[in-house]
Amino acid sequence: MAGGGDLAEHTRWMRAALALGRRSMGLAAPNPAVGAIVVKNGIVLGRGVTAPGGRPHAEPQALAEAGVAARGATLYVTLEPCNHHGRTPPCTEAVLEAGIARVVFGLRDPDPRVAGSGLERLHHHGVAVIGPVAEDEARRDHLGHRRRVRKGRPAITVKMAETADGFAGDGPGAGRLLITDADANRAVHRLRALSDVVMVGSGTALSDDPLLTVRLPGVARRPVRLVLDTHLRLPEQSALIRSISAAPLIIATAEETEPERIERLEALGATIMRVGSDRGRLAFGDLFSQLVQRGFTRVLCEGGPTLASALIGEEWADGIILITSDRRLDRNGIPSVTPDARDALADPATFALHKDVRRGADRFRCYERIENPCSPD
């Protein structure tokens, strides 16, 4: 539904609503992290963001904060208001009861229970409906929700770090190669804080012995840590096991893994997820389907070159964050990705470079997979 009013003004307020919604990323699953702002005569009357665990939704919180002043105001909301009864009444009902005169939305909801019906109901009851506004940004922010409802899997972002000459490691048995500086490392912790799951393969878990927790001052986020460990090789004394009290740990393993080993790790507090196999490794389709069933919509992969290249090459990776240091290895090492995966990143029909910025001595390039324009999501 098109326009009305000042598009630049609508875009400014929508971007404010999107920034508000991002505060709930990593907390709102299984629901989308929606931001909502009630505005009248250029004054903000109420704000709302999807609460941890997904409820209450953003719109009723913003409307409650605005109170009776919401009558005749404009509601900016990053995703079409829901129009179905679940555990809570539909958000369209709250909008109508509040007397909102105009709704400006960022993105139509791909959920078949909504799928335009929320906007149609509002329009039918005399509410002016404007949008989509700042749609590209809204599609990006709600990618996890879109992937969940359309493809039955989470959105998957792959983070890779490499030296200036393209290496992620110094070779077998050489120990962990520290590539990025403090600024980049803080940025990675922020990425973790916006994710439901931080994932690595068993190779990274064994060689680097990572914690994968969010360690930022004043930020209390506990994304689930996930290790893909086909043969359940993770040592019981690993940092991941020893830090289970700090953040949950799921270990995905093959269905035929010995029960005794599973029981020992479960006794230490780990959650074991049995996953079907595909050519000797865990099947991504089954893995990601199970993650969605557990309510997760946003996965950050910090695995090594093998896992990253497989996710890119098999078209599971929705976004790539490539962090390149100014430092060179200047000797043979482990390439950060396979040649085929690097070719995919360079192919404008497969990935688009969305952002290219520097943080100290490191360069961040953010790629997004090109979506089929005929696809409904």
C-alpha positions in Angstrom: 0.0 0.0 0.0 1.5 3.2 -1.1 2.3 6.6 0.1 1.0 9.7 1.8 3.0 12.2 3.7 6.7 13.1 3.5 8.7 10.0 2.5 11.9 11.4 4.0 10.2 12.0 7.3 8.7 8.5 7.3 12.1 7.0 6.4 13.7 8.8 9.3 11.2 7.6 11.8 11.3 4.0 10.4 15.0 3.9 10.7 14.6 4.9 14.3 12.1 2.1 14.8 14.6 -0.3 13.1 17.4 0.8 15.5 15.0 0.2 18.4 14.1 -3.2 17.2 17.8 -4.2 16.9 18.0 -4.0 20.7 16.0 -7.1 20.9 18.0 -9.2 18.4 19.3 -12.2 20.1 16.6 -12.0 22.8 13.2 -12.1 20.9 13.3 -15.5 19.3 11.3 -17.3 18.1 9.5 -14.1 17.2 11.0 -11.3 15.1 12.7 -8.4 16.8 10.2 -5.6 15.9 10.5 -1.9 16.8 7.5 0.4 17.1 7.3 4.1 17.7 4.1 6.2 18.2 4.6 9.8 16.9 2.3 12.8 16.8 3.3 16.3 15.6 6.9 15.2 15.5 6.9 14.1 19.2 7.5 10.6 20.3 4.7 9.4 22.6 5.6 5.8 23.0 8.2 3.2 22.1 8.1 -0.6 22.1 10.3 -3.5 21.1 9.6 -7.2 21.1 10.2 -8.5 24.7 12.7 -11.3 25.5 11.1 -14.6 24.5 9.0 -12.9 21.9 6.1 -11.5 24.0 4.7 -9.0 24.5 5.0 -7.6 21.0 6.3 -4.2 20.2 3.1 -2.5 19.1 1.0 -2.9 22.3 4.0 -1.8 24.4 4.4 1.4 22.4 0.7 2.1 22.5 0.4 1.5 26.2 3.3 3.9 26.8 1.5 6.5 24.6 -1.8 6.0 26.3 -4.8 8.1 25.3 -2.4 10.5 23.4 -2.1 7.7 20.8 -5.5 8.7 19.3 -4.9 10.3 15.9 -1.2 9.6 16.0 1.1 7.7 13.6 2.5 4.3 14.4 5.8 3.4 12.8 6.4 -0.4 13.0 9.2 -2.4 11.3 7.0 -5.4 10.4 3.3 -5.6 9.5 1.2 -5.9 12.7 0.0 -9.4 13.3 -3.7 -10.2 12.7 -4.1 -13.6 14.3 -4.9 -14.9 17.8 -2.0 -16.7 19.5 -1.0 -16.5 23.1 -1.9 -12.8 22.9 -4.6 -10.9 20.9 -3.6 -9.6 17.5 -1.7 -6.3 17.3 -4.1 -4.9 14.8 -6.8 -5.0 17.5 -4.6 -2.9 19.8 -3.9 -0.5 17.0 -7.6 0.0 16.3 -8.5 0.3 20.0 -5.9 3.0 20.5 -7.3 5.1 17.7 -4.2 5.3 15.6 -4.8 7.3 12.5 -1.9 6.1 10.4 0.4 3.1 10.3 3.7 3.2 8.5 5.3 -0.2 8.1 8.7 -1.4 7.0 7.9 -4.9 5.7 4.9 -7.1 5.0 5.0 -10.1 7.2 5.7 -13.3 5.2 4.0 -15.5 7.9 1.0 -17.0 6.2 -1.1 -16.2 9.3 -0.6 -12.5 8.5 0.7 -12.1 4.9 -1.1 -8.8 4.3 -4.2 -9.4 6.3 -3.0 -7.1 9.1 -2.6 -4.2 6.7 -6.0 -5.0 5.0 -7.8 -5.0 8.4 -6.4 -1.7 9.4 -7.2 -0.1 6.0 -10.7 -1.6 6.1 -11.3 0.2 9.5 -10.2 3.6 8.2 -6.5 3.6 9.3 -4.2 5.1 6.6 -1.6 2.5 5.7 1.8 3.6 4.2 4.6 1.4 3.1 6.8 -0.4 2.8 9.3 2.2 4.0 13.0 1.5 4.3 12.1 -2.0 3.1 15.7 -3.1 2.3 16.8 -2.4 5.9 13.6 -4.0 7.3 14.2 -7.1 5.1 17.7 -7.3 6.4 16.8 -6.9 10.1 13.9 -9.5 9.8 15.9 -12.0 7.8 15.8 -14.6 10.6 12.0 -14.4 10.7 11.7 -14.6 6.9 13.9 -17.7 6.7 12.1 -19.4 9.5 8.6 -19.0 8.1 9.5 -19.5 4.4 12.3 -22.0 4.5 12.1 -23.6 7.9 15.6 -22.7 8.9 17.4 -19.8 10.7 19.3 -17.0 8.9 22.9 -18.0 8.8 25.8 -15.5 8.9 29.4 -16.7 8.5 32.2 -14.7 10.1 35.7 -15.3 8.8 39.0 -13.7 9.7 42.0 -13.8 7.4 45.5 -12.3 7.0 46.1 -9.9 4.2 47.4 -12.8 2.0 44.3 -14.8 2.6 45.1 -17.3 5.4 43.1 -18.2 8.5 45.7 -20.4 10.2 49.4 -21.2 10.3 49.2 -24.9 9.5 48.4 -28.1 11.4 49.7 -28.2 14.9 51.0 -24.6 14.9 48.4 -23.3 17.4 45.9 -20.5 17.1 46.8 -17.7 14.8 45.7 -14.3 16.3 44.7 -12.3 13.2 42.5 -9.4 14.2 43.0 -6.4 16.6 41.0 -5.4 19.7 38.5 -3.2 17.7 37.6 -6.1 15.4 37.3 -8.5 18.4 34.8 -6.2 20.1 32.8 -6.0 16.9 32.6 -9.8 16.8 31.3 -9.8 20.4 28.6 -7.4 19.3 27.7 -9.8 16.5 27.4 -12.6 19.0 25.2 -10.5 21.2 22.8 -10.0 18.3 22.6 -13.8 17.6 20.6 -16.6 19.0 23.3 -19.2 18.3 27.1 -19.0 17.9 28.2 -22.1 16.0 31.6 -23.7 15.3 32.8 -27.0 14.0 34.7 -29.6 16.0 37.9 -28.6 14.3 37.7 -25.1 15.6 36.5 -26.3 19.0 39.5 -28.7 19.3 42.2 -26.4 17.9 41.2 -23.1 19.4 39.4 -24.2 22.6 37.2 -21.1 22.4 34.6 -19.8 24.9 32.3 -18.2 22.3 30.6 -16.1 25.0 29.7 -12.4 24.8 32.3 -10.4 26.8 31.4 -6.8 26.6 31.1 -4.4 29.5 27.5 -4.0 30.6 26.1 -6.4 28.0 24.3 -9.4 29.6 23.7 -11.7 26.6 24.0 -15.5 26.6 23.6 -16.8 23.1 23.6 -20.6 22.8 26.9 -22.0 21.8 26.7 -24.8 19.3 29.4 -27.3 18.3 29.1 -29.5 15.3 30.8 -32.7 16.5 29.9 -35.7 14.4 32.0 -38.1 16.5 31.6 -36.3 19.9 35.3 -35.6 20.3 34.9 -32.4 22.5 37.0 -33.0 25.6 35.2 -32.9 28.9 37.9 -30.4 30.1 37.4 -28.0 27.2 36.6 -24.3 27.8 33.1 -24.8 26.3 32.2 -27.5 28.8 33.8 -25.8 31.8 31.9 -22.6 31.0 28.4 -24.1 30.7 27.2 -22.0 33.7 28.1 -18.9 31.7 26.1 -19.8 28.6 24.2 -22.8 27.3 26.0 -25.4 25.2 24.5 -27.6 22.5 26.6 -30.3 20.9 25.2 -31.7 17.6 26.4 -35.2 16.9 25.6 -38.1 14.6 22.6 -40.3 15.4 24.7 -43.3 15.9 27.0 -41.8 18.6 27.6 -44.0 21.6 25.1 -43.4 24.3 27.7 -43.6 27.1 29.6 -40.6 25.7 26.4 -38.6 25.3 25.4 -39.4 28.9 28.7 -38.2 30.3 28.5 -34.8 28.5 24.8 -34.4 29.4 25.8 -35.0 33.1 28.1 -32.0 32.8 25.3 -29.8 31.6 25.6 -30.0 27.8 22.6 -30.5 25.6 23.1 -33.2 22.9 21.3 -32.9 19.6 21.3 -36.0 17.4 21.5 -35.1 13.7 21.3 -37.2 10.6 24.4 -37.7 8.5 25.2 -36.6 5.0 28.4 -38.0 3.3 30.1 -38.6 6.6 29.2 -35.3 8.3 26.2 -33.8 9.9 23.4 -32.9 7.5 22.8 -29.2 7.4 19.2 -29.5 6.5 18.4 -31.6 9.6 20.6 -29.5 11.8 19.0 -26.2 10.9 15.5 -27.6 10.9 16.1 -28.8 14.5 17.4 -25.3 15.4 14.2 -23.7 14.2 12.1 -26.2 16.1 14.0 -25.1 19.2 13.1 -21.5 18.5 16.3 -20.1 17.0 16.2 -17.8 14.1 19.7 -16.2 13.9 22.9 -18.2 13.7 26.4 -16.7 13.6 29.0 -19.3 12.4 32.5 -18.7 13.6 33.8 -22.0 12.3 36.9 -22.6 10.4 37.6 -22.7 6.6 36.0 -26.2 6.1 32.7 -25.3 7.7 32.6 -21.8 6.2 33.3 -23.0 2.7 30.6 -25.7 2.9 28.0 -23.2 4.1 28.9 -20.8 1.3 29.2 -23.4 -1.4 26.0 -25.3 -0.6 24.0 -22.0 -0.4 23.2 -22.1 3.3 25.1 -18.9 4.2 22.8 -15.8 3.9 25.5 -13.3 4.9 29.3 -13.3 5.0 31.4 -11.1 7.3 35.0 -11.2 6.1 37.5 -9.5 8.4 40.9 -9.0 6.7 43.9 -7.9 8.7 46.7 -5.6 7.3 49.1 -8.3 8.5 50.5 -10.9 6.2 51.4 -14.5 7.0 54.1 -14.6 4.3 54.3 -18.4 4.3 52.1 -21.3 3.5 49.1 -21.6 5.8 45.5 -22.6 5.8 43.4 -20.6 3.3 40.4 -18.8 4.9 38.1 -20.4 2.3 38.3 -22.7 -0.7 38.8 -21.2 -4.1 35.2 -22.1 -5.0 33.8 -20.2 -2.0 35.9 -17.2 -2.8 34.7 -17.3 -6.4 31.1 -17.3 -5.0 31.8 -14.2 -3.0 33.2 -12.4 -6.0 30.2 -13.4 -8.2 27.8 -10.4 -8.3 25.0 -12.9 -9.2 25.5 -14.8 -5.9 26.6 -12.2 -3.3 26.5 -8.4 -3.1 28.9 -6.4 -1.1 26.7 -4.5 1.4 29.3 -2.8 3.5 33.1 -2.2 3.4 34.5 -0.4 6.4 37.7 -0.3 8.5 38.0 -0.9 12.2 41.5 0.0 13.2 44.0 -2.3 11.3 41.2 -4.6 10.0 38.9 -4.3 7.1 35.2 -5.5 7.4 33.5 -6.6 4.2 29.9 -7.7 4.6 28.3 -9.7 1.8 24.7 -10.6 1.4 23.4 -13.5 -0.8 21.4 -12.3 -3.7 17.8 -13.3 -3.3 15.6 -14.5 -6.1 13.4 -11.6 -7.1 10.6 -14.1 -7.8 10.7 -15.6 -4.3 8.0 -14.5 -1.9 10.3 -14.1 1.0 
